[in-house]
Amino acid sequence: MLKTEMIDKLNAQMNLELYSSLLYQQMSAWCSYHSFEGAAAFLRRHAQEEMTHMQRLFDYLTD
């Protein structure tokens, strides 16, 4: 069983990963709107990567 302090730190990290994912998605949308499709695709991949990090932390905490 994890200590409360560790759970709090992992939850905080989950929030940072989610925030980063949403930020990358917003930047991707801006790039797409301005026809920077290569940059938009790059940022979408990074958004997905950050979401994967968040999901791994979630899975760890809920197992």
N, CA, C and O atoms as CSV, one atom per row, in Angstrom:
chain,resi,resn,atom,element,x,y,z
A,1,MET,N,N,0.843,-1.190,0.000
A,1,MET,CA,C,0.000,0.000,0.000
A,1,MET,C,C,0.883,1.247,0.000
A,1,MET,O,O,1.849,1.346,0.757
A,2,LEU,N,N,0.535,2.175,-0.849
A,2,LEU,CA,C,1.293,3.414,-0.954
A,2,LEU,C,C,0.951,4.356,0.194
A,2,LEU,O,O,-0.177,4.387,0.686
A,3,LYS,N,N,1.946,5.116,0.600
A,3,LYS,CA,C,1.708,6.137,1.614
A,3,LYS,C,C,0.921,7.287,0.997
A,3,LYS,O,O,0.992,7.535,-0.207
A,4,THR,N,N,0.182,7.974,1.834
A,4,THR,CA,C,-0.639,9.091,1.380
A,4,THR,C,C,0.196,10.146,0.671
A,4,THR,O,O,-0.242,10.710,-0.332
A,5,GLU,N,N,1.379,10.415,1.173
A,5,GLU,CA,C,2.251,11.414,0.556
A,5,GLU,C,C,2.608,11.022,-0.881
A,5,GLU,O,O,2.626,11.870,-1.773
A,6,MET,N,N,2.888,9.743,-1.100
A,6,MET,CA,C,3.227,9.274,-2.446
A,6,MET,C,C,2.009,9.348,-3.362
A,6,MET,O,O,2.127,9.735,-4.524
A,7,ILE,N,N,0.855,8.982,-2.847
A,7,ILE,CA,C,-0.377,9.071,-3.643
A,7,ILE,C,C,-0.624,10.516,-4.074
A,7,ILE,O,O,-0.979,10.777,-5.224
A,8,ASP,N,N,-0.434,11.444,-3.149
A,8,ASP,CA,C,-0.620,12.863,-3.469
A,8,ASP,C,C,0.345,13.320,-4.558
A,8,ASP,O,O,-0.040,14.063,-5.462
A,9,LYS,N,N,1.590,12.880,-4.473
A,9,LYS,CA,C,2.592,13.259,-5.483
A,9,LYS,C,C,2.264,12.649,-6.845
A,9,LYS,O,O,2.426,13.309,-7.871
A,10,LEU,N,N,1.809,11.407,-6.863
A,10,LEU,CA,C,1.438,10.769,-8.123
A,10,LEU,C,C,0.194,11.424,-8.726
A,10,LEU,O,O,0.106,11.577,-9.944
A,11,ASN,N,N,-0.760,11.807,-7.891
A,11,ASN,CA,C,-1.934,12.535,-8.382
A,11,ASN,C,C,-1.541,13.880,-8.978
A,11,ASN,O,O,-2.065,14.283,-10.016
A,12,ALA,N,N,-0.622,14.567,-8.320
A,12,ALA,CA,C,-0.143,15.846,-8.852
A,12,ALA,C,C,0.535,15.642,-10.203
A,12,ALA,O,O,0.356,16.446,-11.117
A,13,GLN,N,N,1.310,14.572,-10.328
A,13,GLN,CA,C,1.975,14.285,-11.598
A,13,GLN,C,C,0.953,13.945,-12.678
A,13,GLN,O,O,1.109,14.345,-13.831
A,14,MET,N,N,-0.089,13.210,-12.307
A,14,MET,CA,C,-1.157,12.912,-13.266
A,14,MET,C,C,-1.767,14.202,-13.803
A,14,MET,O,O,-2.015,14.324,-15.003
A,15,ASN,N,N,-2.006,15.155,-12.923
A,15,ASN,CA,C,-2.570,16.440,-13.344
A,15,ASN,C,C,-1.635,17.176,-14.295
A,15,ASN,O,O,-2.086,17.784,-15.266
A,16,LEU,N,N,-0.340,17.125,-14.021
A,16,LEU,CA,C,0.630,17.768,-14.911
A,16,LEU,C,C,0.658,17.101,-16.281
A,16,LEU,O,O,0.760,17.782,-17.302
A,17,GLU,N,N,0.570,15.783,-16.308
A,17,GLU,CA,C,0.563,15.054,-17.582
A,17,GLU,C,C,-0.689,15.409,-18.385
A,17,GLU,O,O,-0.610,15.621,-19.595
A,18,LEU,N,N,-1.829,15.474,-17.724
A,18,LEU,CA,C,-3.076,15.833,-18.400
A,18,LEU,C,C,-3.008,17.268,-18.922
A,18,LEU,O,O,-3.393,17.538,-20.059
A,19,TYR,N,N,-2.522,18.175,-18.098
A,19,TYR,CA,C,-2.367,19.576,-18.511
A,19,TYR,C,C,-1.462,19.677,-19.736
A,19,TYR,O,O,-1.770,20.395,-20.687
A,20,SER,N,N,-0.346,18.954,-19.708
A,20,SER,CA,C,0.588,18.979,-20.836
A,20,SER,C,C,-0.074,18.455,-22.100
A,20,SER,O,O,0.100,19.022,-23.179
A,21,SER,N,N,-0.830,17.379,-21.970
A,21,SER,CA,C,-1.522,16.813,-23.120
A,21,SER,C,C,-2.485,17.827,-23.729
A,21,SER,O,O,-2.521,18.002,-24.947
A,22,LEU,N,N,-3.254,18.483,-22.889
A,22,LEU,CA,C,-4.212,19.469,-23.388
A,22,LEU,C,C,-3.507,20.669,-24.013
A,22,LEU,O,O,-3.980,21.218,-25.008
A,23,LEU,N,N,-2.398,21.068,-23.444
A,23,LEU,CA,C,-1.626,22.174,-24.003
A,23,LEU,C,C,-1.093,21.812,-25.385
A,23,LEU,O,O,-1.184,22.614,-26.315
A,24,TYR,N,N,-0.538,20.610,-25.525
A,24,TYR,CA,C,-0.064,20.152,-26.832
A,24,TYR,C,C,-1.216,20.097,-27.839
A,24,TYR,O,O,-1.038,20.462,-29.001
A,25,GLN,N,N,-2.383,19.649,-27.404
A,25,GLN,CA,C,-3.534,19.595,-28.312
A,25,GLN,C,C,-3.937,20.991,-28.769
A,25,GLN,O,O,-4.254,21.197,-29.940
A,26,GLN,N,N,-3.925,21.942,-27.852
A,26,GLN,CA,C,-4.264,23.314,-28.216
A,26,GLN,C,C,-3.252,23.883,-29.205
A,26,GLN,O,O,-3.628,24.542,-30.174
A,27,MET,N,N,-1.973,23.629,-28.959
A,27,MET,CA,C,-0.943,24.106,-29.884
A,27,MET,C,C,-1.096,23.433,-31.241
A,27,MET,O,O,-0.895,24.069,-32.276
A,28,SER,N,N,-1.449,22.156,-31.242
A,28,SER,CA,C,-1.671,21.431,-32.487
A,28,SER,C,C,-2.832,22.044,-33.269
A,28,SER,O,O,-2.747,22.205,-34.486
A,29,ALA,N,N,-3.892,22.378,-32.584
A,29,ALA,CA,C,-5.050,22.990,-33.243
A,29,ALA,C,C,-4.668,24.334,-33.862
A,29,ALA,O,O,-5.085,24.649,-34.976
A,30,TRP,N,N,-3.877,25.119,-33.140
A,30,TRP,CA,C,-3.425,26.405,-33.672
A,30,TRP,C,C,-2.595,26.195,-34.929
A,30,TRP,O,O,-2.792,26.878,-35.935
A,31,CYS,N,N,-1.670,25.249,-34.867
A,31,CYS,CA,C,-0.821,24.961,-36.032
A,31,CYS,C,C,-1.657,24.494,-37.216
A,31,CYS,O,O,-1.424,24.908,-38.352
A,32,SER,N,N,-2.615,23.643,-36.950
A,32,SER,CA,C,-3.481,23.142,-38.013
A,32,SER,C,C,-4.280,24.282,-38.640
A,32,SER,O,O,-4.410,24.353,-39.862
A,33,TYR,N,N,-4.808,25.159,-37.817
A,33,TYR,CA,C,-5.572,26.314,-38.300
A,33,TYR,C,C,-4.728,27.189,-39.218
A,33,TYR,O,O,-5.234,27.753,-40.187
A,34,HIS,N,N,-3.442,27.296,-38.906
A,34,HIS,CA,C,-2.523,28.124,-39.692
A,34,HIS,C,C,-1.772,27.317,-40.754
A,34,HIS,O,O,-0.764,27.771,-41.296
A,35,SER,N,N,-2.272,26.127,-41.037
A,35,SER,CA,C,-1.744,25.253,-42.104
A,35,SER,C,C,-0.315,24.778,-41.871
A,35,SER,O,O,0.418,24.532,-42.829
A,36,PHE,N,N,0.089,24.648,-40.614
A,36,PHE,CA,C,1.381,24.054,-40.271
A,36,PHE,C,C,1.139,22.582,-39.931
A,36,PHE,O,O,1.261,22.175,-38.776
A,37,GLU,N,N,0.800,21.802,-40.939
A,37,GLU,CA,C,0.343,20.428,-40.706
A,37,GLU,C,C,1.418,19.528,-40.104
A,37,GLU,O,O,1.107,18.672,-39.276
A,38,GLY,N,N,2.665,19.705,-40.502
A,38,GLY,CA,C,3.742,18.896,-39.922
A,38,GLY,C,C,3.883,19.148,-38.432
A,38,GLY,O,O,3.997,18.212,-37.640
A,39,ALA,N,N,3.874,20.419,-38.057
A,39,ALA,CA,C,3.967,20.781,-36.640
A,39,ALA,C,C,2.730,20.297,-35.888
A,39,ALA,O,O,2.830,19.835,-34.752
A,40,ALA,N,N,1.569,20.404,-36.521
A,40,ALA,CA,C,0.329,19.958,-35.876
A,40,ALA,C,C,0.382,18.466,-35.580
A,40,ALA,O,O,-0.005,18.033,-34.494
A,41,ALA,N,N,0.858,17.680,-36.538
A,41,ALA,CA,C,0.961,16.229,-36.331
A,41,ALA,C,C,1.970,15.911,-35.233
A,41,ALA,O,O,1.730,15.037,-34.399
A,42,PHE,N,N,3.086,16.612,-35.231
A,42,PHE,CA,C,4.117,16.436,-34.202
A,42,PHE,C,C,3.528,16.691,-32.813
A,42,PHE,O,O,3.743,15.910,-31.886
A,43,LEU,N,N,2.795,17.775,-32.680
A,43,LEU,CA,C,2.212,18.135,-31.388
A,43,LEU,C,C,1.106,17.173,-30.973
A,43,LEU,O,O,0.952,16.888,-29.786
A,44,ARG,N,N,0.330,16.666,-31.941
A,44,ARG,CA,C,-0.695,15.662,-31.611
A,44,ARG,C,C,-0.053,14.396,-31.052
A,44,ARG,O,O,-0.568,13.798,-30.107
A,45,ARG,N,N,1.075,13.987,-31.639
A,45,ARG,CA,C,1.776,12.798,-31.122
A,45,ARG,C,C,2.243,13.027,-29.690
A,45,ARG,O,O,2.147,12.135,-28.848
A,46,HIS,N,N,2.744,14.217,-29.421
A,46,HIS,CA,C,3.189,14.513,-28.060
A,46,HIS,C,C,2.011,14.587,-27.088
A,46,HIS,O,O,2.137,14.196,-25.927
A,47,ALA,N,N,0.885,15.079,-27.552
A,47,ALA,CA,C,-0.316,15.105,-26.709
A,47,ALA,C,C,-0.704,13.687,-26.318
A,47,ALA,O,O,-1.028,13.421,-25.160
A,48,GLN,N,N,-0.670,12.782,-27.285
A,48,GLN,CA,C,-1.016,11.386,-27.006
A,48,GLN,C,C,-0.013,10.751,-26.045
A,48,GLN,O,O,-0.389,9.973,-25.168
A,49,GLU,N,N,1.254,11.085,-26.215
A,49,GLU,CA,C,2.293,10.547,-25.327
A,49,GLU,C,C,2.061,10.980,-23.883
A,49,GLU,O,O,2.186,10.176,-22.959
A,50,GLU,N,N,1.723,12.250,-23.695
A,50,GLU,CA,C,1.451,12.747,-22.343
A,50,GLU,C,C,0.223,12.064,-21.750
A,50,GLU,O,O,0.192,11.767,-20.556
A,51,MET,N,N,-0.786,11.814,-22.582
A,51,MET,CA,C,-1.982,11.120,-22.104
A,51,MET,C,C,-1.642,9.686,-21.703
A,51,MET,O,O,-2.202,9.158,-20.742
A,52,THR,N,N,-0.727,9.060,-22.437
A,52,THR,CA,C,-0.280,7.711,-22.085
A,52,THR,C,C,0.415,7.721,-20.729
A,52,THR,O,O,0.205,6.818,-19.919
A,53,HIS,N,N,1.238,8.732,-20.476
A,53,HIS,CA,C,1.894,8.844,-19.168
A,53,HIS,C,C,0.851,8.947,-18.059
A,53,HIS,O,O,0.955,8.288,-17.025
A,54,MET,N,N,-0.157,9.789,-18.296
A,54,MET,CA,C,-1.208,9.965,-17.296
A,54,MET,C,C,-1.952,8.656,-17.058
A,54,MET,O,O,-2.251,8.306,-15.916
A,55,GLN,N,N,-2.249,7.935,-18.132
A,55,GLN,CA,C,-2.978,6.673,-18.010
A,55,GLN,C,C,-2.174,5.636,-17.239
A,55,GLN,O,O,-2.739,4.871,-16.457
A,56,ARG,N,N,-0.875,5.601,-17.449
A,56,ARG,CA,C,-0.022,4.656,-16.716
A,56,ARG,C,C,-0.027,4.959,-15.222
A,56,ARG,O,O,-0.085,4.046,-14.398
A,57,LEU,N,N,0.034,6.235,-14.879
A,57,LEU,CA,C,-0.033,6.607,-13.466
A,57,LEU,C,C,-1.393,6.232,-12.880
A,57,LEU,O,O,-1.472,5.717,-11.765
A,58,PHE,N,N,-2.449,6.487,-13.625
A,58,PHE,CA,C,-3.794,6.132,-13.178
A,58,PHE,C,C,-3.907,4.633,-12.938
A,58,PHE,O,O,-4.419,4.192,-11.909
A,59,ASP,N,N,-3.420,3.854,-13.903
A,59,ASP,CA,C,-3.475,2.395,-13.763
A,59,ASP,C,C,-2.690,1.928,-12.542
A,59,ASP,O,O,-3.134,1.036,-11.820
A,60,TYR,N,N,-1.534,2.526,-12.315
A,60,TYR,CA,C,-0.713,2.164,-11.160
A,60,TYR,C,C,-1.455,2.462,-9.855
A,60,TYR,O,O,-1.441,1.654,-8.926
A,61,LEU,N,N,-2.094,3.611,-9.797
A,61,LEU,CA,C,-2.789,3.998,-8.572
A,61,LEU,C,C,-4.061,3.192,-8.323
A,61,LEU,O,O,-4.473,3.026,-7.175
A,62,THR,N,N,-4.677,2.698,-9.373
A,62,THR,CA,C,-5.951,1.996,-9.195
A,62,THR,C,C,-5.811,0.485,-9.137
A,62,THR,O,O,-6.804,-0.213,-8.933
A,63,ASP,N,N,-4.615,-0.033,-9.310
A,63,ASP,CA,C,-4.403,-1.490,-9.200
A,63,ASP,C,C,-4.293,-1.930,-7.766
A,63,ASP,O,O,-4.114,-3.118,-7.496
